[in-house]
Amino acid sequence: MPHVATPAPMLEHSPVRRALVSVSDKRGVAALARALVARGVEILSTGGTARHLAESGVPVVQVSDYTGSPEIMDGRVKTLHPRVHGGILMRGDLDLDELAKVGGKPIDLVVVNLYPFEATVAKLAQSAPQGSALDRAAPQASALDRASGPTHADVIEEIDIGGPSMVRSAAKSHPRVTVLVDPDDYAAVAQELEESGGTTLATRVRLAAKAFAHTAAYDGAIAAYLSREADAYPRYLSMNFEKVYPLRYGENPHQSGAFYRDRHAAAGTLALAESLGAGGKELSFNNFVDVQAALDAVRDLDPARAGCVIVKHTNPCGVAVAQTLEAAYRTAREADPVSAFGGIVALNRPVDVATAKAMAEIFLECVVAPSFSAEALEILRAKKNLRLLAAGAAPRGDAWIDYRRIGGGLVVMSPDLGGLGEVERGKVVSKRAPTDGERAALGFAWSVTKHVKSNAIVLAKAEGDVARTVGVGAGQMSRVVSVKIAVEKAGAGAKGSVLGSDAFFPFPDGVEEAAKAGVTAIAQPGGSVKDAEVIAAADAAGIAMIFTGVRHFRH
């Protein structure tokens, strides 16, 4: 007959008499240990953690003394022992006698976080020269073993064995055992122990789930590192997200939704933006998508000038840079005032009073900026249901991949980090070279074009310190139709504008439509079989044309 284990009894309230503490991240651990000792809890600890606690005045029992077995192999083996795992996995009175036979005691609380594997991999990547073997070869390659920074061997040493084993044992034993893998949870557990002398089953279940997510993410990172192939993409890609809150609904009211945060989200990403609104509605599914589009676009603008992007349905409808933030916002809004109503506004400077007053003039869904002054917040919080997000500075080296969910899988790619300087480095293919003013306007238009859904056409002007869009054509099946829409949006403003096109013109008709509207210069990637005819159409109209050699589709 197959063996059927007797389940551990579920304790609604579990006291803590003995804790095992072994952490890599030592934030807050001494304060937690002091609180435990004050309640009469015995602390078992290992290596560096034991030294840290002892230096902090916390009495500890070395795990090696508890097990009767010394740490061996430079600490590789120290907690893999029946007295440790038996003490964690024991099922209350059911296993007390058997645990006593091996000299073990019940362990009620496990405080463990794991060796810094991912941090070491990140340091290895930083120490590798760009384009080195690290970028394109599997990590087993000897080229990874270099004098500066960590080596592949160092990374392998950061694969924790005993830590995940203890975490998983404790999480499995959540009917009785409390497991802590995140220093942010220490205070709440310490308070619960202080108030009631133990932890509730609900707390232990929540922490057990978090612990399993922790070890799953850890194993996923190791698998990704070891399975990275010649193209630098791992064979095994794991993604780990944590639910933050439910959405009112999904893309449409009949769809449900939730917001999940990447467990490794970097500061400056939208997931970690601080909500500063007046307590109105949470961001919706569509708000999140639009805010991300606006934030991406505004961070691509010239950082030397104040910039504003207004987005509607993921597309920029008005973009501007100027000397002041208020001027940038007003100029962007004037580019398409009808679409700006109810839009998403992204700014690249802290919001001041003048800009706040200007934005308060119309209905907006959301404003995202690095920060807001106290006075600006007071003004904007008076607007009912206006969401305000302080995103901080853009992260350096954000996610190395971009991906899109498809049925049964993902398509994955490197993010589109191009755009800046591509017009300046581009090739003039027309008889007439663009003027300095046209070049400035083309560079601005090009920075906006990559954030418009393809087929994308952006008409723009630059005058002195101010650059602005005057018309945007987005998401059309035909490029010439996008030109016509951009021209229609611009109206009289099309005359004297420049044009950015995210991909080449397959026929001369797009250039001819632009010429009729008064466009004077064009930036496009080039590469069409009809490039010669397209250039000829530009020359016939006196239009200056630059080929950037780079396409920026956005689907």
Secondary structure, DSSP 8 states (H G I E B T S, - for coil): -----------SEEE-SEEEEE-SS-TTHHHHHHHHHHTT-EEEE-HHHHHHHHHTT---EEHHHHHT---BTTTTBSS-SHHHHHHHH--GGGGHHHHHHTT-----EEEE----HHHHHHHHHHHS-TTSHHHHS-TTSGGG--SSS--HHHHHHT--SHHHHHHHHHHHTTTT-EEE--GGGHHHHHHHHHHHSEEEHHHHHHHHHHHHHHHHHHHHHHHHHHTB-TTS-BSS----EEEEEE-S-SSSTTS--EEEEETT--TTSGGG-EE-S-S-----HHHHHHHHHHHHHHTTS-TTSEEEEEEETTEEEEEEEESSHHHHHHHHHHHSHHHHTT-EEEESS-B-HHHHHHHTTS--SEEEES-B-HHHHHHHTTSTT-EEEE--S--TT--S-EEEEETTEEEEE------TTTTTTSEE-SSS---HHHHHHHHHHHHHHTTS-SS-EEEEEEETTEEEEEEEE-S-SSHHHHHHHHHHHHGGGGTT-EEEESS--SSTHHHHHHHHHT--EEEE----TTHHHHHHHHHHHT-EEEE-S------
